[in-house]
Amino acid sequence: MQIAVLLYDRFTTLDAVGPYELLGRLPGAETVFVAKEAGPVRNDQGSLALLADRTLAEVPGPDIVLVPGGPDARVAMDDPEILDWLRTADATSTWTTSVCTGSLILASAGLLKDRRATTHWLAFDELRALGVEPTGERVVFDGKYVTAAGVSSGIDMALHLLGRIAGDETAQTIQLLTEYDPQPPYDAGSPEKARPRSSRSGAARRSAEPQSPYVKRGARRSRKAATPRRCRRCRAPAPPSGRPGPGARRRTPWPPPG
């Protein structure tokens, strides 16, 4: 069984590596990282690179396709070479999957039309605009298409797939070997569980704007740069580094990380 993980500039690392860590342990599995060109591909923080061993053309028919998300998923969504490869690979794949905003890329290739799918919660409107029915579920199966919500949910998706492919016993063995037993110190991993202040953050409000946040991001940044920033508490100018002064609110970044 061949598993192809798509890489493109500024992908989110955990979107790719989380599922890889589990799916790559399937008996007899061959996992390959693919990109338009072989070589290192930088993640969204620019501080880490994964090595694409093969080009897209060298892996035309994998059994499992995995598409990670990233803050620049829009670039991949508009790349004809990536979209053509996805359509070709999907024609013979057993499973076509995505994590986070990777579902936007699948949708741009026309593979999720009129299907149920999920993505990062900040990208639901983008997904709906592509003719997909977004859901708030962490992992969504619709036929052979499997989509996971934001970033960390790719690990859950991989476990679901392991169970379907190799059976519950194998999936549970791999879960134990990787000691996947999450016990986070906070219970704020979804909009429904997060504190009201977090869900009303600037990014959450901006996600409701009629124009695509991907398009308007640069314009907002320009307006902010032209307006002097002041500390909310002491009304003094913000530090030169651009970090907010003491008392400024934290904002959730847009686009979503993956």
Secondary structure as UniProt FT lines:
FT   STRAND          2..6
FT   TURN            9..10
FT   HELIX           13..23
FT   TURN            24..25
FT   TURN            27..28
FT   STRAND          30..35
FT   STRAND          39..43
FT   TURN            44..45
FT   STRAND          49..52
FT   STRAND          54..55
FT   HELIX           56..58
FT   STRAND          64..67
FT   TURN            71..72
FT   HELIX           73..77
FT   HELIX           80..92
FT   STRAND          95..99
FT   TURN            100..101
FT   HELIX           102..108
FT   TURN            109..110
FT   TURN            113..114
FT   STRAND          116..117
FT   HELIX           121..123
FT   HELIX           124..129
FT   TURN            130..131
FT   STRAND          133..134
FT   STRAND          139..142
FT   TURN            143..144
FT   STRAND          145..148
FT   TURN            151..152
FT   HELIX           153..166
FT   HELIX           168..177
FT   TURN            178..179
FT   TURN            191..193
FT   HELIX           196..199
FT   HELIX           202..206
FT   TURN            207..208
FT   HELIX           213..226
FT   TURN            232..234
FT   TURN            240..241
FT   TURN            246..247
//
